[in-house]
Amino acid sequence: MKILTKSVVKIALLPLLMSSFLSAIEIKNLSEAVDVAGKQRMFTQRMLKDYAMVGLENSFGHPAEDLTKIMEAFENHLGSLIDFNRDPATAESLKKVQVLWKPIKVALKEKPRKEQAGEMQEKLEALLKQANEATGLFAKQTGKVSGEIINISGRQRMLSQRMASLYMLKVWGINDPEFKKKMEDSMHLFSTSLDRLMASELNTAEISALLERAKKSFRFFEVMNRTTTKFIPALIFKKSNEILKDMNTATGLYAAQESQK
């Protein structure tokens, strides 16, 4: 267990992601904007995962500290997207993200309570949907197929955290039938999106290897989702972060290809 804990903590830190979390970033082009906007979707679900872990009083991976960092990152990235954007429709979408975020930010600073977990999930889901709209609008601005591939790849990061957050709520004892359907839908979307990415002509050998690793990690979700008696939050925490790290790297590589054109 001690060895496992050390490896999970290393994964939880996710250096490739955290380097840009704590300060506003400069977005240089639309491909980078799609990448950054896509991270906002992931942040909504990672915050929920951390919230549930804190509520479970499970300190595995330091969820309380991570929650604070992700909240700061969400706000900083939002500011960067607003500063970069010049499209009116996208500006309106980002404004809606701001409106939804303000009360959530306040609620996330309070001690997590089981009776409020369902409401928190719904609020963060609404924020997710709005962030997804903004990401789609940035992808549309690129006017290229690669913009959509970056969008899909970035969405995989979000789905890794969404599946994990719904699993943590299940472990917490939030027996909402709607959550079960959301989990099934998320897993289906992750699987079909992964198939589409693996067939992309934009793939390099490095990207293909990252996608293969993500596929192997995803199998643990498939196994754990079928069980109703044995719960291993640490394993799902670990695998969700492995997928997040690999898909973040892949998304960055897709975006870099477009930036070089």
Secondary structure, DSSP 4 states (H G I P E B T S, - for coil): -HHHHHHHHHHHH-HHHHTTTSS-----SHHHHHHHHHHHHHHHHHHHHHHHHHHTT--TT-HHHHHHHHHHHHHHHHHHHHHH---HHHHHHHHHHHHHHHHHHHHHTSPP-HHHHHHHHHHHHHHHHHHHHHHHHHHHHHTSHHHHHHHHHHHHHHHHHHHHHHHHHHHHT---HHHHHHHHHHHHHHHHHHHHHHT-TT--HHHHHHHHHHHHHHHHHHHHHH-SS---HHHHHHHHHHHHHHHHHHHHHHHHHHHT-
